[in-house]
């Protein structure tokens, strides 16, 4: 399975981050992070013991990535 986040604004238009996850032949969960423009390059690899670890890593990575390039609006 793949989760793909694409930037469609500003000068970084077209850049993406993709998280590919699944289970290998030995029953170990894996998570691979790709980044780039047209073709991504492998940035990080994780081997995880259980589903809870996979969800925690994905949650942390995606929330960090979403907050990286955005400013939070200030409401008065």
C-alpha positions, 0 to 999 in steps of 0.5 A, a space after each residue: 500500500 502507498 500513501 502519497 503526499 504531493 505539493 501543488 503550491 509555490 515553487 515546490 510544486 510537483 514534489 512529493 513524499 510517498 510512504 510504501 508499507 506492507 508485509 514481506 515474505 518473512 512476516 515482518 512489517 516494513 515502511 519505506 519513504 520516498 521523496 522526489 519530483 517525477 521519480 522518487 528516491 529512497 530516503 528511509 527504511 523501517 522494519 517494524 515488529 507489530 502493527 502498532 509500531 507501523 501506525 505510530 511511525 506513519 502518524 508521526 511522519 505524516 503529521 511532521 511532513 504536513 506541518 513542515 511547509 504550512 503556517 498555522 492560521 491565527 484566529 482572534 
